[in-house]
Amino acid sequence: MSFRMPININDVRYLTVTDLLKEVGVTRQTLWRWRQEGKVPTGHRYRNRQVVFSPEEVEAISEYANRIEPIIGDGTTG
């Protein structure tokens, strides 16, 4: 995977899915699942059906990826 230049549209820097995954540190499958479940922004289709994300969407996805959740119950297994 190579890091590409961001796509600039109307002076807004959009990231491709590949670049977003590198920046946020999640897998493609995880991002797609979160999108399907409505947990993160879905992004936008650009020209050749490439999915791109605005800076605000990247921030929202990053915040979701790095959230801290409480442990339910006593935190033990079994």
N, C-alpha and C positions, 0 to 999 in steps of 0.2 A: 504494500500500500504506500503510495507516495502522497505527500502533502501537496495539494494543488493551491493555486492562487484563489482567493475568494472571488465570488462573482459579484461585480458591482452593478446594481440596477438602480437607476435614479439616485445615485450617490448613497445607496445603502449597501453595506457589505453583507452578502448572503453566503452561508457556508453550505457546501454539498454534504450529503449524508456521510461520505467517507471522511471528510474533514471534521464534521461534528462528532463522529464516533471517536476519532483520535483526541479531540479536545476534551470531550466529556469522559471518555474512558469506559464506555459500555459497548456491548456487542450489537451487531446489526439486528439479531433476533430480539434482544431485549428492547431496543428502540422501537422495533415494529410492534411488539406486544404492548408496550406502553401506549403507543399511538392508537392501536386497536381498542384498548381499554379506556381511552379518553383521559389518560393520566398526564399526558404531555401534548404540546401543540403538534399538529400533523404536518406542518410545513406548507410549501407551495410548489406547484408544478411549474417548471421553467422550460421553455422551448422544446427540447427533445424529450419531454416527459421526465426530466431530471428533477428530483426533489431537492429543494433548497430551504434553508432556515434563516430567518432574520435574526439580528442580534438579540432582540427581545425573546424570541423563541429559543435561541441557544441558551440564554440565561435561565429561562424557565426549566428547560430540560436539565441543565447543569444543577440547578437547585433541587430538582426532584431526584436526580441521581445521587446527590450527596446529602439527602435528608437523614435525619435521625428519628427513629421510631421507638416508642416505648416497648419494653418487653411485656408481653401479655402473660399473666399468671406469675409463677415464681421463676420462670426462665430456665427450668430444668427440663430434661427430656425423660420420657419413660415414666 
